[in-house]
Amino acid sequence: MFTQLTLAAALVVGAPALKDREPPAKGPGYLGIMFQKDDGGLLVTEVKEEGPAAKAGMKANDLIVQIEDVSMKEADTSELVKLIGGLRPGTVVNVQLRRGSESLIMKVKLGARPADFQPKPVIPPPLIGDPE
C-alpha cells in the first residue's frame, strides 16, 4: 500500500523520469548504420537516411569507440550487433565516437528494425599464398 501511494504521489507531484519516459517498443534495437572493424573501434561506412543514427547526427567515417559503458576499441562487429540488438527500440544510448581529431558523444534513440532488414555477412578476403 505504501509503495503504491509513493509511486502515485511521485507521478502526481512530477517525477519527470517516470512520467515522460517513452516505453520501449518490442523487438531488437536498430541504429541504421553499416560499419566495419578498424584500429581503435568500429568505423561507420554508411548511415541509413532517416535512421536513428542519422537523426542523431552520425556520419560516415565516424569511429565508434564506446556505447554506454562498453568499449568498442577491441570489439569485433558482432559485438555491436549483439549489444544494439539486445536493447529495445526507444532506448536512448550514449555513443562516444571520434570524427577526425574531434571526440563526440551522441545520444541516439534506437529505432525498430525495418521489416526488410537483412544484416550483410562479412566475407573475409581470400588468403593469398601459403597460410603457413
PABA-944741 format. One record per residue: residue in three letters; x, y, z of N, C-alpha, C in turn. Coordinates in steps of 0.001 Angstrom, whole numbers, plus 500000, padded with zeros to 6 digits. Layout:
BEGIN
ALAXYZXYZXYZ
...
// end
This chain:
BEGIN
MET500832498810500000500000500000500000500874501250500000
PHE501904501280500868502782502440500955503513502672499635
THR503965501588498995504688501690497722503784502250496643
GLN502530501820496590501590502317495594501332503804495798
LEU501181504229497042500945505646497329502162506488496975
THR503352505972497266504570506704496950504712506881495446
LEU504478505833494677504568505901493227503511506849492671
ALA502287506751493164501221507639492708501557509089493037
ALA502076509343494223502450510699494618503580511223493745
ALA504538510379493431505660510791492584505173511173491196
LEU504204510435490670503671510751489346502868512046489364
VAL502082512257490410501270513463490515502139514685490754
VAL503090514579491675503946515706492019504867516051490855
GLY505238515069490093506046515361488915507405514714488930
ALA507452513418488926508718512727488748508884512567487239
PRO509562513518486588509611513519485135510207512244484548
ALA511133511630485245511741510412484709510695509305484597
LEU509702509311485479508665508286485434507538508672484483
LYS507189509954484422506078510398483590506435510480482116
ASP507619510990481791507950511322480418508683510229479665
ARG509064509199480333509819508129479663508904507401478683
GLU509365507306477456508610506588476443508852505097476621
PRO507790504299476695508019502861476864508680502291475615
PRO509718501478475795510379500887474636509434499979473858
ALA509604499949472560508813499076471709509358497652471800
LYS508679496745471137509128495357471129510108495154469979
GLY510911494109470102511843493765469042513234494291469327
PRO514193493924468475515581494365468678515778495824468274
GLY516753496465468920517086497843468588517782497946467243
TYR517808499173466695518358499416465358519012500789465342
LEU520276500839464908520998502106464769520865502694463375
GLY520834501861462364520746502347460994522098502713460415
ILE523102501869460672524442502107460130525012500824459554
MET525983500998458667526833499903458224528201500245458803
PHE528972499230459209530244499506459871531191498343459688
GLN532456498594460004533485497564459927534497497789461029
LYS535241496750461341536295496828462352537402497728461837
ASP537957498551462723539047499447462371539934499614463600
ASP541132500103463401542022500351464537541358501337465490
GLY541183500927466726540637501818467745539133501841467867
GLY538416501005467094536969500988467224536284500401466010
LEU535049500828465788534252500374464659533972501570463759
LEU534367501469462507534249502563461559532892502525460875
VAL532167503634460926530871503751460260531143503957458767
THR530655503042457943530873503146456499529668503740455777
GLU528483503605456390527265504151455781526262504449456893
VAL525556505566456754524494505924457687523193505924456894
LYS522252505094457309520975504980456600520173506270456750
GLU519733506785455624518959508023455601517707507861456476
GLU517434508835457294516275508855458204516346507796459307
GLY517472507131459471517627506154460550517976506853461852
PRO517965506132462966518268506713464274519632507407464336
ALA520658506790463755521999507391463788522036508690462980
ALA521379508711461830521339509924461005520623511051461745
LYS519541510727462414518798511744463170519634512318464306
ALA520532511503464863521399511965465953522605512746465433
GLY522869512680464115523982513423463545525210512593463216
MET525109511274463291526244510426462965526495510472461459
LYS527781510354461085528169510431459677529091509277459313
ALA529177508994458011530133508010457523531527508475457914
ASN532394507544458214533777507757458659533906508142460127
ASP532794508195460873532879508343462332533411507019462875
LEU534208507082463914534766505895464553534102505718465915
ILE533318504662466072532637504389467343533648503758468290
VAL533878504417469444534837503889470414534161503328471666
GLN532908503756471929532215503259473124530717503468472963
ILE529934502506473463528483502651473547528113502373474987
GLU527470503376475599527220503364477043528559503122477737
ASP528693502069478517529966501820479211530737500659478582
VAL530388500285477344531028499167476665531994499698475603
SER533269499395475783534293499836474841534179499061473531
MET534313499768472429534305499152471108535702499151470497
LYS536696499588471273538060499708470749538625498372470295
GLU538347497294471011538844495970470655537713495044470205
ALA536507495594470068535345494771469726535360494395468250
ASP534731493260467954534524492960466545533085493349466201
THR532737493269464947531436493778464506530264493055465151
SER530422491770465451529309491025466044528967491532467441
GLU529939492085468150529667492589469499528714493785469465
LEU528895494675468493527978495813468369526587495335467981
VAL526513494383467073525215493849466646524481493241467842
LYS525181492462468659524565491841469838524132492891470855
LEU524988493898471070524685494934472056523426495703471669
ILE523383496207470445522239497010469999520997496134469841
GLY521172494923469309520048494012469145519443493561470458
GLY520225493626471536519732493252472863518960494355473556
LEU518943495544472959518189496676473502516903496851472709
ARG515959497527473286514660497713472647514584499057471923
PRO513798499114470845513552500404470194512992501392471206
GLY513433502633471112513009503659472071514045503898473149
THR514998502975473313516074503127474285517055504176473764
VAL517471505078474634518455506094474262519818505633474757
VAL520789505573473836522138505141474187523127506267473913
ASN524140506352474764525235507292474553526277506617473686
VAL526605507246472573527602506714471645528772507687471631
GLN529929507197472066531139508020472031531869507687470739
LEU532226508725469982532904508488468716533956509539468455
ARG534796509237467481535801510187467011535465510547465580
ARG535486511824465310535278512343463957536521513159463642
GLY537424512568462901538718513206462669539469513255463993
SER539872514454464404540574514591465687539623514965466825
GLU538344515093466523537336515531467489536667514334468173
SER536470514416469492535718513400470238534310513922470474
LEU533323513086470210531916513467470370531176512408471162
ILE530126512832471866529198511900472497527816512251471962
MET527165511272471363525823511464470805524829510611471566
LYS523658511142471746522552510374472303521711509908471122
VAL521636508596470974520895508018469854519707507246470405
LYS518527507595469931517315506866470308517127505745469297
LEU517296504507469767517218503354468877515841503240468252
GLY515838502822466999514590502595466291514286501112466227
ALA513173500799465588512806499402465339513435498969464026
ARG513886497744463973514469497245462732513402497229461646
PRO513739497730460462512780497670459354512480496222458981
ALA511309495999458422510899494647458052511846494022457034
ASP512450494854456181513342494324455147514805494282455582
PHE515063494466456878516433494478457381517073493113457212
GLN518195493087456535518964491864456343520413492183456658
PRO520946491739457810522352492007458066523205491344456987
LYS524135492106456446525009491575455402526177490851456060
PRO526397489599455662527525488874456253528846489474455787
VAL529816489456456672531139489929456325531915488739455780
ILE532334488857454538533074487775453899534547488149453953
PRO535364487341454628536779487673454731537451487580453361
PRO538472488389453143539176488312451857539880486972451719
PRO540072486520450478540748485232450291542210485329450707
LEU542725484205451199544138484140451569544974484003450309
ILE546028484771450249546930484697449103548218484038449564
GLY548623483011448860549842482314449252549573481220450267
ASP550607480632450770550521479569451759550334480161453149
PRO549241479828453849548979480414455176549985479962456240
GLU550806478985455968551747478504456982552983479323457055
// end
